């Protein structure tokens, strides 16, 4: 029989801090200790990364890693709740760490102040149990998707633009982002938030959904968005769910994969636009931040 991992015991202070979790039948002491032992990597400390990291910290996820190499700009403050006016000009990872520790000093915040790329992705991702994508460009989105799949790590994905949001979860062996969109879109085809805008509260909604997905995965409870794409129209407040099946012809996770190692995908920005396979989402893919 395989010996089960010994969970970290709760301190008296943690019992008080997480008391509302401890009385929940789906969490309790064992579940909270699972959260404390969890290691989650958040890609980006922007619009999505802010609520994701903050709610993971508040929930008691023991180790939160953040990858970002940008600095805080005043235009970020309309939605990026990890940062304040006093942080303008600071590195986002520094501001994020300070903010997270102010909310929960027990947290172990690991910062990776560098762009994630084909050279460092495997080393960074290998340190964590679950990867959460809050990237603001398609090159990073595809790289993180590929790296998480090749490392056998769950990936919780989200996207926002204007008043529209999406969220889904990819588990090893059950599909990936490339099953819907094999390649990045050509430059300029899909606007990003700096070009089209995004309503400030929307990343809070989508990021909270992503954080809940992570928490459920760590606890081993409920149903995640695996094989489901949740689409949110915030103007009408309509939530639409689409079934997403694994594509046997996917170039990453299909039967005969073409992508077997990491590449820096900027060089592929001139390829043909992605074509969703039959019975999949027919909406254009979105940038996020």
C-alpha atoms as an extended CHARMM CRD file, in Angstrom:
* protein
*
       289  EXT
         1         1  UNK       CA              0.0000000000        0.0000000000        0.0000000000  PROA      1               0.0000000000
         2         2  UNK       CA              1.2870000000        3.4660000000       -0.9350000000  PROA      2               0.0000000000
         3         3  UNK       CA              1.9170000000        5.6620000000        2.0920000000  PROA      3               0.0000000000
         4         4  UNK       CA             -0.2450000000        8.7660000000        2.0590000000  PROA      4               0.0000000000
         5         5  UNK       CA              1.4010000000       12.1580000000        2.2800000000  PROA      5               0.0000000000
         6         6  UNK       CA              1.3550000000       13.6140000000        5.7630000000  PROA      6               0.0000000000
         7         7  UNK       CA             -0.5000000000       16.9300000000        5.6960000000  PROA      7               0.0000000000
         8         8  UNK       CA              0.8110000000       20.0120000000        7.4560000000  PROA      8               0.0000000000
         9         9  UNK       CA             -0.9910000000       20.4960000000       10.8180000000  PROA      9               0.0000000000
        10        10  UNK       CA             -2.9390000000       23.6870000000       11.4590000000  PROA      10              0.0000000000
        11        11  UNK       CA             -1.6560000000       26.2350000000       13.9400000000  PROA      11              0.0000000000
        12        12  UNK       CA             -4.0660000000       27.8840000000       16.4010000000  PROA      12              0.0000000000
        13        13  UNK       CA             -3.8860000000       31.0740000000       14.3450000000  PROA      13              0.0000000000
        14        14  UNK       CA             -4.7870000000       29.1890000000       11.1770000000  PROA      14              0.0000000000
        15        15  UNK       CA             -7.7170000000       27.5000000000       12.8930000000  PROA      15              0.0000000000
        16        16  UNK       CA             -9.0930000000       30.9480000000       13.6280000000  PROA      16              0.0000000000
        17        17  UNK       CA             -8.2520000000       32.4200000000       10.2060000000  PROA      17              0.0000000000
        18        18  UNK       CA             -9.8510000000       29.5870000000        8.2510000000  PROA      18              0.0000000000
        19        19  UNK       CA            -12.7190000000       28.9060000000       10.6650000000  PROA      19              0.0000000000
        20        20  UNK       CA            -15.3690000000       29.3990000000        7.9630000000  PROA      20              0.0000000000
        21        21  UNK       CA            -13.6610000000       26.7260000000        5.8810000000  PROA      21              0.0000000000
        22        22  UNK       CA            -13.2630000000       24.3260000000        8.7810000000  PROA      22              0.0000000000
        23        23  UNK       CA            -17.0190000000       24.1320000000        9.4190000000  PROA      23              0.0000000000
        24        24  UNK       CA            -17.7160000000       23.2180000000        5.7860000000  PROA      24              0.0000000000
        25        25  UNK       CA            -18.2030000000       19.4630000000        5.1870000000  PROA      25              0.0000000000
        26        26  UNK       CA            -16.4100000000       19.6780000000        1.8130000000  PROA      26              0.0000000000
        27        27  UNK       CA            -13.3610000000       21.3820000000        3.3370000000  PROA      27              0.0000000000
        28        28  UNK       CA            -12.8740000000       20.7990000000        7.0640000000  PROA      28              0.0000000000
        29        29  UNK       CA             -9.4870000000       20.3260000000        8.6890000000  PROA      29              0.0000000000
        30        30  UNK       CA             -8.2150000000       17.8360000000        6.1090000000  PROA      30              0.0000000000
        31        31  UNK       CA             -9.2550000000       20.0160000000        3.1980000000  PROA      31              0.0000000000
        32        32  UNK       CA             -7.6950000000       23.1260000000        4.6760000000  PROA      32              0.0000000000
        33        33  UNK       CA             -4.4600000000       21.2630000000        5.2000000000  PROA      33              0.0000000000
        34        34  UNK       CA             -4.5690000000       20.2080000000        1.5460000000  PROA      34              0.0000000000
        35        35  UNK       CA             -4.8600000000       23.8730000000        0.5930000000  PROA      35              0.0000000000
        36        36  UNK       CA             -1.9570000000       24.7890000000        2.8450000000  PROA      36              0.0000000000
        37        37  UNK       CA              0.1960000000       22.1600000000        1.1640000000  PROA      37              0.0000000000
        38        38  UNK       CA             -0.8790000000       23.2670000000       -2.3230000000  PROA      38              0.0000000000
        39        39  UNK       CA              1.5150000000       24.9220000000       -4.7630000000  PROA      39              0.0000000000
        40        40  UNK       CA             -0.0810000000       27.0040000000       -7.5260000000  PROA      40              0.0000000000
        41        41  UNK       CA              1.5720000000       29.0220000000      -10.2820000000  PROA      41              0.0000000000
        42        42  UNK       CA             -0.2360000000       32.1140000000      -11.5830000000  PROA      42              0.0000000000
        43        43  UNK       CA              0.8790000000       33.3660000000      -14.9860000000  PROA      43              0.0000000000
        44        44  UNK       CA              0.5990000000       37.1460000000      -14.9140000000  PROA      44              0.0000000000
        45        45  UNK       CA             -0.0780000000       39.6480000000      -12.1340000000  PROA      45              0.0000000000
        46        46  UNK       CA             -2.5660000000       41.7000000000      -14.1520000000  PROA      46              0.0000000000
        47        47  UNK       CA             -6.3210000000       41.7810000000      -14.5250000000  PROA      47              0.0000000000
        48        48  UNK       CA             -6.9000000000       38.0400000000      -14.1400000000  PROA      48              0.0000000000
        49        49  UNK       CA             -3.8270000000       37.2230000000      -12.0940000000  PROA      49              0.0000000000
        50        50  UNK       CA             -4.7860000000       39.7490000000       -9.4240000000  PROA      50              0.0000000000
        51        51  UNK       CA             -8.0730000000       38.1770000000       -8.2400000000  PROA      51              0.0000000000
        52        52  UNK       CA             -6.7430000000       34.6640000000       -8.8350000000  PROA      52              0.0000000000
        53        53  UNK       CA             -3.6890000000       35.1640000000       -6.6300000000  PROA      53              0.0000000000
        54        54  UNK       CA             -5.5810000000       37.1680000000       -4.0270000000  PROA      54              0.0000000000
        55        55  UNK       CA             -8.3450000000       34.6070000000       -3.5070000000  PROA      55              0.0000000000
        56        56  UNK       CA             -5.8730000000       31.7270000000       -3.4570000000  PROA      56              0.0000000000
        57        57  UNK       CA             -3.9220000000       33.5650000000       -0.7680000000  PROA      57              0.0000000000
        58        58  UNK       CA             -7.0310000000       34.3010000000        1.2660000000  PROA      58              0.0000000000
        59        59  UNK       CA             -8.1500000000       30.6640000000        0.9490000000  PROA      59              0.0000000000
        60        60  UNK       CA             -4.8770000000       29.5060000000        2.4790000000  PROA      60              0.0000000000
        61        61  UNK       CA             -3.1490000000       27.9750000000       -0.5300000000  PROA      61              0.0000000000
        62        62  UNK       CA              0.3060000000       27.6350000000        0.9820000000  PROA      62              0.0000000000
        63        63  UNK       CA              2.5360000000       28.4770000000       -1.9690000000  PROA      63              0.0000000000
        64        64  UNK       CA              1.5680000000       30.8910000000       -4.7290000000  PROA      64              0.0000000000
        65        65  UNK       CA              4.0230000000       31.5430000000       -7.5360000000  PROA      65              0.0000000000
        66        66  UNK       CA              3.6820000000       34.5640000000       -9.8150000000  PROA      66              0.0000000000
        67        67  UNK       CA              5.3130000000       35.0080000000      -13.2100000000  PROA      67              0.0000000000
        68        68  UNK       CA              5.4450000000       38.5780000000      -14.5480000000  PROA      68              0.0000000000
        69        69  UNK       CA              8.1040000000       40.9810000000      -15.7960000000  PROA      69              0.0000000000
        70        70  UNK       CA              5.9830000000       44.0970000000      -16.3360000000  PROA      70              0.0000000000
        71        71  UNK       CA              5.7530000000       47.2630000000      -14.2190000000  PROA      71              0.0000000000
        72        72  UNK       CA              2.5990000000       48.8100000000      -12.7980000000  PROA      72              0.0000000000
        73        73  UNK       CA              1.0820000000       51.5000000000      -15.0090000000  PROA      73              0.0000000000
        74        74  UNK       CA             -1.6620000000       53.8840000000      -13.9460000000  PROA      74              0.0000000000
        75        75  UNK       CA             -3.9150000000       52.4130000000      -16.6560000000  PROA      75              0.0000000000
        76        76  UNK       CA             -3.6990000000       49.0340000000      -14.8810000000  PROA      76              0.0000000000
        77        77  UNK       CA             -5.3870000000       50.3030000000      -11.7230000000  PROA      77              0.0000000000
        78        78  UNK       CA             -8.8850000000       50.2330000000      -13.2070000000  PROA      78              0.0000000000
        79        79  UNK       CA             -8.8910000000       46.4320000000      -12.8840000000  PROA      79              0.0000000000
        80        80  UNK       CA             -5.6360000000       45.0520000000      -11.4080000000  PROA      80              0.0000000000
        81        81  UNK       CA             -6.5770000000       44.9130000000       -7.7280000000  PROA      81              0.0000000000
        82        82  UNK       CA             -3.1940000000       43.6840000000       -6.4770000000  PROA      82              0.0000000000
        83        83  UNK       CA             -1.7380000000       47.1200000000       -7.1700000000  PROA      83              0.0000000000
        84        84  UNK       CA             -2.4250000000       50.6520000000       -5.8940000000  PROA      84              0.0000000000
        85        85  UNK       CA             -1.5740000000       54.1570000000       -7.0040000000  PROA      85              0.0000000000
        86        86  UNK       CA              1.5430000000       54.0520000000       -4.8480000000  PROA      86              0.0000000000
        87        87  UNK       CA              2.7940000000       51.0530000000       -6.8570000000  PROA      87              0.0000000000
        88        88  UNK       CA              2.9200000000       52.8310000000      -10.2280000000  PROA      88              0.0000000000
        89        89  UNK       CA              6.3730000000       52.2490000000      -11.6970000000  PROA      89              0.0000000000
        90        90  UNK       CA              7.1310000000       49.2440000000       -9.4560000000  PROA      90              0.0000000000
        91        91  UNK       CA              7.6130000000       45.7210000000      -10.6910000000  PROA      91              0.0000000000
        92        92  UNK       CA              4.2880000000       43.9130000000      -10.6260000000  PROA      92              0.0000000000
        93        93  UNK       CA              5.7430000000       40.8500000000       -8.9210000000  PROA      93              0.0000000000
        94        94  UNK       CA              7.0590000000       43.0080000000       -6.0810000000  PROA      94              0.0000000000
        95        95  UNK       CA              3.7750000000       44.8420000000       -5.6580000000  PROA      95              0.0000000000
        96        96  UNK       CA              1.8440000000       41.5610000000       -5.8820000000  PROA      96              0.0000000000
        97        97  UNK       CA              3.9710000000       39.8490000000       -3.2420000000  PROA      97              0.0000000000
        98        98  UNK       CA              3.6250000000       42.7630000000       -0.8560000000  PROA      98              0.0000000000
        99        99  UNK       CA             -0.1340000000       42.8680000000       -1.3230000000  PROA      99              0.0000000000
       100       100  UNK       CA             -0.6140000000       39.1130000000       -0.8840000000  PROA      100             0.0000000000
       101       101  UNK       CA              1.4990000000       38.9950000000        2.2770000000  PROA      101             0.0000000000
       102       102  UNK       CA             -0.4340000000       41.9610000000        3.6790000000  PROA      102             0.0000000000
       103       103  UNK       CA             -3.5900000000       39.8710000000        3.3480000000  PROA      103             0.0000000000
       104       104  UNK       CA             -2.0600000000       36.6110000000        4.5710000000  PROA      104             0.0000000000
       105       105  UNK       CA              1.4060000000       36.7020000000        6.1710000000  PROA      105             0.0000000000
       106       106  UNK       CA              1.5060000000       32.8780000000        6.3620000000  PROA      106             0.0000000000
       107       107  UNK       CA              1.6890000000       32.6970000000        2.5870000000  PROA      107             0.0000000000
       108       108  UNK       CA              4.7930000000       31.5710000000        0.7180000000  PROA      108             0.0000000000
       109       109  UNK       CA              4.9740000000       33.8210000000       -2.3520000000  PROA      109             0.0000000000
       110       110  UNK       CA              7.4600000000       32.7960000000       -5.0130000000  PROA      110             0.0000000000
       111       111  UNK       CA              8.0960000000       35.4740000000       -7.6380000000  PROA      111             0.0000000000
       112       112  UNK       CA              9.5120000000       34.8220000000      -11.0890000000  PROA      112             0.0000000000
       113       113  UNK       CA             10.4400000000       38.2160000000      -12.4940000000  PROA      113             0.0000000000
       114       114  UNK       CA             11.0300000000       37.1210000000      -16.0540000000  PROA      114             0.0000000000
       115       115  UNK       CA              9.0570000000       36.3800000000      -19.1950000000  PROA      115             0.0000000000
       116       116  UNK       CA              8.1380000000       32.7160000000      -19.3100000000  PROA      116             0.0000000000
       117       117  UNK       CA              9.6550000000       31.1280000000      -22.4060000000  PROA      117             0.0000000000
       118       118  UNK       CA             10.7940000000       27.8420000000      -23.8860000000  PROA      118             0.0000000000
       119       119  UNK       CA             14.0120000000       27.9100000000      -21.8580000000  PROA      119             0.0000000000
       120       120  UNK       CA             12.5940000000       28.4420000000      -18.3770000000  PROA      120             0.0000000000
       121       121  UNK       CA              8.9920000000       27.1810000000      -18.5730000000  PROA      121             0.0000000000
       122       122  UNK       CA              9.7280000000       23.5770000000      -17.6360000000  PROA      122             0.0000000000
       123       123  UNK       CA             11.8990000000       24.5480000000      -14.6730000000  PROA      123             0.0000000000
       124       124  UNK       CA              9.3120000000       27.0110000000      -13.3340000000  PROA      124             0.0000000000
       125       125  UNK       CA              6.2270000000       24.8720000000      -13.9050000000  PROA      125             0.0000000000
       126       126  UNK       CA              7.8180000000       21.7520000000      -12.3980000000  PROA      126             0.0000000000
       127       127  UNK       CA              7.7590000000       23.4360000000       -8.9550000000  PROA      127             0.0000000000
       128       128  UNK       CA              3.9450000000       23.6470000000       -8.8030000000  PROA      128             0.0000000000
       129       129  UNK       CA              0.8990000000       21.3810000000       -8.6340000000  PROA      129             0.0000000000
       130       130  UNK       CA             -1.5110000000       23.4790000000      -10.7240000000  PROA      130             0.0000000000
       131       131  UNK       CA             -0.9630000000       26.1750000000      -13.3530000000  PROA      131             0.0000000000
       132       132  UNK       CA             -3.3660000000       29.1110000000      -13.8120000000  PROA      132             0.0000000000
       133       133  UNK       CA             -3.1970000000       31.1290000000      -17.0020000000  PROA      133             0.0000000000
       134       134  UNK       CA             -3.8070000000       34.8620000000      -16.7680000000  PROA      134             0.0000000000
       135       135  UNK       CA             -1.5260000000       35.7320000000      -19.7020000000  PROA      135             0.0000000000
       136       136  UNK       CA             -2.1170000000       38.8360000000      -21.8010000000  PROA      136             0.0000000000
       137       137  UNK       CA             -0.7770000000       37.5620000000      -25.1430000000  PROA      137             0.0000000000
       138       138  UNK       CA             -1.2110000000       34.5340000000      -27.3490000000  PROA      138             0.0000000000
       139       139  UNK       CA              2.4720000000       33.5950000000      -27.4560000000  PROA      139             0.0000000000
       140       140  UNK       CA              2.4180000000       33.0560000000      -23.6860000000  PROA      140             0.0000000000
       141       141  UNK       CA             -0.9970000000       31.3920000000      -23.7610000000  PROA      141             0.0000000000
       142       142  UNK       CA              0.1730000000       28.7340000000      -26.2100000000  PROA      142             0.0000000000
       143       143  UNK       CA              3.5210000000       28.2590000000      -24.4950000000  PROA      143             0.0000000000
       144       144  UNK       CA              1.9000000000       27.7540000000      -21.0820000000  PROA      144             0.0000000000
       145       145  UNK       CA             -0.6800000000       25.3880000000      -22.5500000000  PROA      145             0.0000000000
       146       146  UNK       CA              2.0350000000       23.2820000000      -24.1430000000  PROA      146             0.0000000000
       147       147  UNK       CA              4.2860000000       23.3470000000      -21.0840000000  PROA      147             0.0000000000
       148       148  UNK       CA              1.4990000000       22.3650000000      -18.6790000000  PROA      148             0.0000000000
       149       149  UNK       CA              0.4100000000       19.4970000000      -20.8970000000  PROA      149             0.0000000000
       150       150  UNK       CA              3.9400000000       18.1740000000      -21.4250000000  PROA      150             0.0000000000
       151       151  UNK       CA              4.5750000000       18.3930000000      -17.6660000000  PROA      151             0.0000000000
       152       152  UNK       CA              1.3260000000       16.5910000000      -16.8590000000  PROA      152             0.0000000000
       153       153  UNK       CA             -0.0140000000       19.5480000000      -14.8410000000  PROA      153             0.0000000000
       154       154  UNK       CA             -3.6500000000       20.7240000000      -14.6390000000  PROA      154             0.0000000000
       155       155  UNK       CA             -4.1720000000       24.0880000000      -16.3410000000  PROA      155             0.0000000000
       156       156  UNK       CA             -6.9550000000       26.5000000000      -15.3840000000  PROA      156             0.0000000000
       157       157  UNK       CA             -7.4630000000       28.9320000000      -18.2400000000  PROA      157             0.0000000000
       158       158  UNK       CA             -9.3340000000       32.2320000000      -18.5020000000  PROA      158             0.0000000000
       159       159  UNK       CA             -9.7740000000       35.1060000000      -20.9400000000  PROA      159             0.0000000000
       160       160  UNK       CA            -11.4730000000       38.5090000000      -20.9420000000  PROA      160             0.0000000000
       161       161  UNK       CA            -12.2050000000       41.2500000000      -23.4630000000  PROA      161             0.0000000000
       162       162  UNK       CA            -14.6370000000       44.1840000000      -23.3350000000  PROA      162             0.0000000000
       163       163  UNK       CA            -17.6990000000       42.5980000000      -21.5990000000  PROA      163             0.0000000000
       164       164  UNK       CA            -16.9530000000       38.9500000000      -22.5030000000  PROA      164             0.0000000000
       165       165  UNK       CA            -15.1790000000       36.3180000000      -20.4500000000  PROA      165             0.0000000000
       166       166  UNK       CA            -14.3270000000       32.6380000000      -20.6530000000  PROA      166             0.0000000000
       167       167  UNK       CA            -13.0010000000       29.9850000000      -18.3350000000  PROA      167             0.0000000000
       168       168  UNK       CA            -12.1420000000       26.3110000000      -18.6020000000  PROA      168             0.0000000000
       169       169  UNK       CA             -9.9120000000       23.6840000000      -17.0160000000  PROA      169             0.0000000000
       170       170  UNK       CA             -7.6290000000       21.2590000000      -18.8290000000  PROA      170             0.0000000000
       171       171  UNK       CA             -6.5970000000       18.0640000000      -17.0820000000  PROA      171             0.0000000000
       172       172  UNK       CA             -3.7990000000       15.8370000000      -18.4300000000  PROA      172             0.0000000000
       173       173  UNK       CA             -5.2090000000       13.4690000000      -21.0460000000  PROA      173             0.0000000000
       174       174  UNK       CA             -8.5090000000       15.3590000000      -21.4000000000  PROA      174             0.0000000000
       175       175  UNK       CA             -7.7640000000       17.9140000000      -24.0660000000  PROA      175             0.0000000000
       176       176  UNK       CA             -5.9270000000       21.2270000000      -24.2780000000  PROA      176             0.0000000000
       177       177  UNK       CA             -6.2590000000       24.7340000000      -25.6820000000  PROA      177             0.0000000000
       178       178  UNK       CA             -4.9400000000       23.5730000000      -29.0440000000  PROA      178             0.0000000000
       179       179  UNK       CA             -7.8680000000       21.1790000000      -29.4180000000  PROA      179             0.0000000000
       180       180  UNK       CA            -10.0150000000       24.2510000000      -30.1130000000  PROA      180             0.0000000000
       181       181  UNK       CA             -7.3970000000       26.5720000000      -31.5700000000  PROA      181             0.0000000000
       182       182  UNK       CA             -4.4220000000       24.7380000000      -33.1030000000  PROA      182             0.0000000000
       183       183  UNK       CA             -2.3060000000       27.8520000000      -33.7500000000  PROA      183             0.0000000000
       184       184  UNK       CA             -2.0660000000       31.4960000000      -32.6560000000  PROA      184             0.0000000000
       185       185  UNK       CA             -3.9800000000       34.0700000000      -34.7380000000  PROA      185             0.0000000000
       186       186  UNK       CA             -2.1580000000       36.3890000000      -37.1250000000  PROA      186             0.0000000000
       187       187  UNK       CA             -0.9570000000       39.7150000000      -35.6980000000  PROA      187             0.0000000000
       188       188  UNK       CA             -3.7590000000       42.2520000000      -35.3800000000  PROA      188             0.0000000000
       189       189  UNK       CA             -6.6390000000       39.8440000000      -35.9740000000  PROA      189             0.0000000000
       190       190  UNK       CA             -7.6900000000       39.6940000000      -32.3260000000  PROA      190             0.0000000000
       191       191  UNK       CA             -7.5440000000       42.9640000000      -30.3390000000  PROA      191             0.0000000000
       192       192  UNK       CA             -6.1300000000       42.9850000000      -26.8450000000  PROA      192             0.0000000000
       193       193  UNK       CA             -7.4430000000       44.9070000000      -23.8560000000  PROA      193             0.0000000000
       194       194  UNK       CA             -5.2870000000       47.9480000000      -24.5970000000  PROA      194             0.0000000000
       195       195  UNK       CA             -6.9080000000       48.1520000000      -28.0420000000  PROA      195             0.0000000000
       196       196  UNK       CA            -10.5110000000       47.1280000000      -27.3610000000  PROA      196             0.0000000000
       197       197  UNK       CA            -10.7690000000       47.7390000000      -23.6120000000  PROA      197             0.0000000000
       198       198  UNK       CA            -12.2070000000       45.6760000000      -20.7900000000  PROA      198             0.0000000000
       199       199  UNK       CA            -14.7210000000       46.5860000000      -18.1120000000  PROA      199             0.0000000000
       200       200  UNK       CA            -12.8740000000       46.6930000000      -14.8000000000  PROA      200             0.0000000000
       201       201  UNK       CA            -15.0700000000       44.2860000000      -12.8290000000  PROA      201             0.0000000000
       202       202  UNK       CA            -14.9720000000       41.5180000000      -15.4500000000  PROA      202             0.0000000000
       203       203  UNK       CA            -11.5240000000       40.0990000000      -14.5620000000  PROA      203             0.0000000000
       204       204  UNK       CA            -12.7200000000       39.9190000000      -10.9570000000  PROA      204             0.0000000000
       205       205  UNK       CA            -15.5630000000       37.6480000000      -12.0560000000  PROA      205             0.0000000000
       206       206  UNK       CA            -13.5030000000       35.4030000000      -14.3460000000  PROA      206             0.0000000000
       207       207  UNK       CA            -10.4930000000       35.3510000000      -12.0210000000  PROA      207             0.0000000000
       208       208  UNK       CA            -12.7060000000       34.3040000000       -9.1020000000  PROA      208             0.0000000000
       209       209  UNK       CA            -14.0310000000       31.4150000000      -11.1950000000  PROA      209             0.0000000000
       210       210  UNK       CA            -10.4640000000       30.3680000000      -11.9810000000  PROA      210             0.0000000000
       211       211  UNK       CA             -9.5310000000       30.5390000000       -8.2870000000  PROA      211             0.0000000000
       212       212  UNK       CA            -12.5370000000       28.3560000000       -7.4220000000  PROA      212             0.0000000000
       213       213  UNK       CA            -11.4370000000       25.8220000000      -10.0240000000  PROA      213             0.0000000000
       214       214  UNK       CA             -8.0020000000       25.6330000000       -8.4000000000  PROA      214             0.0000000000
       215       215  UNK       CA             -9.4810000000       25.2490000000       -4.9250000000  PROA      215             0.0000000000
       216       216  UNK       CA            -11.7510000000       22.4030000000       -6.0660000000  PROA      216             0.0000000000
       217       217  UNK       CA             -8.8150000000       20.6420000000       -7.7070000000  PROA      217             0.0000000000
       218       218  UNK       CA             -6.7160000000       20.8980000000       -4.5530000000  PROA      218             0.0000000000
       219       219  UNK       CA             -9.5870000000       19.7110000000       -2.3610000000  PROA      219             0.0000000000
       220       220  UNK       CA            -10.7060000000       16.9920000000       -4.7760000000  PROA      220             0.0000000000
       221       221  UNK       CA            -14.3600000000       18.0600000000       -4.5330000000  PROA      221             0.0000000000
       222       222  UNK       CA            -17.1320000000       19.1030000000       -6.8980000000  PROA      222             0.0000000000
       223       223  UNK       CA            -17.0660000000       19.2720000000      -10.6820000000  PROA      223             0.0000000000
       224       224  UNK       CA            -14.5050000000       21.3790000000      -12.4850000000  PROA      224             0.0000000000
       225       225  UNK       CA            -14.8340000000       22.9340000000      -15.9260000000  PROA      225             0.0000000000
       226       226  UNK       CA            -12.9340000000       20.0400000000      -17.4620000000  PROA      226             0.0000000000
       227       227  UNK       CA            -14.2730000000       19.3730000000      -20.9900000000  PROA      227             0.0000000000
       228       228  UNK       CA            -16.5170000000       22.4310000000      -20.5930000000  PROA      228             0.0000000000
       229       229  UNK       CA            -16.0400000000       26.0110000000      -21.7430000000  PROA      229             0.0000000000
       230       230  UNK       CA            -17.9070000000       28.5960000000      -19.6700000000  PROA      230             0.0000000000
       231       231  UNK       CA            -18.7040000000       31.7100000000      -21.7090000000  PROA      231             0.0000000000
       232       232  UNK       CA            -19.8360000000       34.8730000000      -19.9330000000  PROA      232             0.0000000000
       233       233  UNK       CA            -21.6760000000       37.7990000000      -21.5060000000  PROA      233             0.0000000000
       234       234  UNK       CA            -21.5040000000       40.4000000000      -18.7620000000  PROA      234             0.0000000000
       235       235  UNK       CA            -23.7660000000       42.8480000000      -20.6050000000  PROA      235             0.0000000000
       236       236  UNK       CA            -26.7080000000       40.4360000000      -20.4810000000  PROA      236             0.0000000000
       237       237  UNK       CA            -25.2840000000       38.4730000000      -17.5360000000  PROA      237             0.0000000000
       238       238  UNK       CA            -25.7720000000       35.2550000000      -19.4710000000  PROA      238             0.0000000000
       239       239  UNK       CA            -23.6130000000       32.2070000000      -18.8200000000  PROA      239             0.0000000000
       240       240  UNK       CA            -23.3300000000       29.6980000000      -21.6610000000  PROA      240             0.0000000000
       241       241  UNK       CA            -21.6300000000       26.3370000000      -21.3480000000  PROA      241             0.0000000000
       242       242  UNK       CA            -20.1590000000       24.5000000000      -24.3170000000  PROA      242             0.0000000000
       243       243  UNK       CA            -18.9650000000       20.9180000000      -24.2730000000  PROA      243             0.0000000000
       244       244  UNK       CA            -15.3750000000       20.5800000000      -25.4090000000  PROA      244             0.0000000000
       245       245  UNK       CA            -14.0540000000       17.2100000000      -26.5220000000  PROA      245             0.0000000000
       246       246  UNK       CA            -10.4540000000       16.1930000000      -26.9700000000  PROA      246             0.0000000000
       247       247  UNK       CA             -9.4150000000       16.4180000000      -30.6090000000  PROA      247             0.0000000000
       248       248  UNK       CA             -7.7080000000       13.1830000000      -31.7390000000  PROA      248             0.0000000000
       249       249  UNK       CA             -5.9750000000       15.2650000000      -34.4180000000  PROA      249             0.0000000000
       250       250  UNK       CA             -4.6810000000       17.8790000000      -31.9630000000  PROA      250             0.0000000000
       251       251  UNK       CA             -1.0600000000       18.6760000000      -32.7460000000  PROA      251             0.0000000000
       252       252  UNK       CA             -0.1860000000       18.6170000000      -29.0170000000  PROA      252             0.0000000000
       253       253  UNK       CA             -2.3870000000       16.0800000000      -27.2060000000  PROA      253             0.0000000000
       254       254  UNK       CA             -3.7330000000       14.0990000000      -30.1800000000  PROA      254             0.0000000000
       255       255  UNK       CA             -2.9180000000       10.6110000000      -31.3570000000  PROA      255             0.0000000000
       256       256  UNK       CA             -0.0100000000       11.7570000000      -33.5310000000  PROA      256             0.0000000000
       257       257  UNK       CA              1.3570000000       14.9120000000      -31.8870000000  PROA      257             0.0000000000
       258       258  UNK       CA              3.5110000000       17.3480000000      -33.8300000000  PROA      258             0.0000000000
       259       259  UNK       CA              4.3620000000       19.5240000000      -30.8310000000  PROA      259             0.0000000000
       260       260  UNK       CA              6.6800000000       17.5080000000      -28.5970000000  PROA      260             0.0000000000
       261       261  UNK       CA              8.8620000000       20.2760000000      -27.1460000000  PROA      261             0.0000000000
       262       262  UNK       CA              8.4850000000       23.9260000000      -26.2190000000  PROA      262             0.0000000000
       263       263  UNK       CA              8.8850000000       26.6960000000      -28.7460000000  PROA      263             0.0000000000
       264       264  UNK       CA              8.7200000000       30.4810000000      -28.3920000000  PROA      264             0.0000000000
       265       265  UNK       CA              5.5560000000       31.0470000000      -30.3440000000  PROA      265             0.0000000000
       266       266  UNK       CA              6.1150000000       34.6450000000      -31.4200000000  PROA      266             0.0000000000
       267       267  UNK       CA              7.6330000000       33.2000000000      -34.5890000000  PROA      267             0.0000000000
       268       268  UNK       CA              4.2930000000       31.6250000000      -35.4800000000  PROA      268             0.0000000000
       269       269  UNK       CA              2.2390000000       34.8220000000      -35.3550000000  PROA      269             0.0000000000
       270       270  UNK       CA              1.8840000000       34.7980000000      -39.1370000000  PROA      270             0.0000000000
       271       271  UNK       CA              0.1090000000       31.4560000000      -39.4340000000  PROA      271             0.0000000000
       272       272  UNK       CA             -3.4610000000       31.0410000000      -40.6050000000  PROA      272             0.0000000000
       273       273  UNK       CA             -6.1870000000       31.8460000000      -38.0560000000  PROA      273             0.0000000000
       274       274  UNK       CA             -7.2560000000       28.9800000000      -35.8170000000  PROA      274             0.0000000000
       275       275  UNK       CA            -10.2190000000       26.9470000000      -36.9950000000  PROA      275             0.0000000000
       276       276  UNK       CA            -12.3380000000       25.4630000000      -34.2040000000  PROA      276             0.0000000000
       277       277  UNK       CA            -13.1950000000       21.8660000000      -34.9320000000  PROA      277             0.0000000000
       278       278  UNK       CA            -16.7740000000       20.7200000000      -35.4580000000  PROA      278             0.0000000000
       279       279  UNK       CA            -19.2110000000       21.1790000000      -32.5620000000  PROA      279             0.0000000000
       280       280  UNK       CA            -16.7910000000       23.4900000000      -30.7190000000  PROA      280             0.0000000000
       281       281  UNK       CA            -17.0090000000       27.1410000000      -29.8340000000  PROA      281             0.0000000000
       282       282  UNK       CA            -17.5290000000       29.2290000000      -32.9710000000  PROA      282             0.0000000000
       283       283  UNK       CA            -16.6600000000       32.5630000000      -31.3240000000  PROA      283             0.0000000000
       284       284  UNK       CA            -13.3000000000       34.2910000000      -31.9480000000  PROA      284             0.0000000000
       285       285  UNK       CA            -10.6180000000       33.7050000000      -29.3720000000  PROA      285             0.0000000000
       286       286  UNK       CA             -9.8990000000       36.5410000000      -26.9870000000  PROA      286             0.0000000000
       287       287  UNK       CA             -6.8940000000       38.2600000000      -25.5820000000  PROA      287             0.0000000000
       288       288  UNK       CA             -6.8170000000       39.0020000000      -21.8970000000  PROA      288             0.0000000000
       289       289  UNK       CA             -5.1040000000       40.9880000000      -19.1280000000  PROA      289             0.0000000000
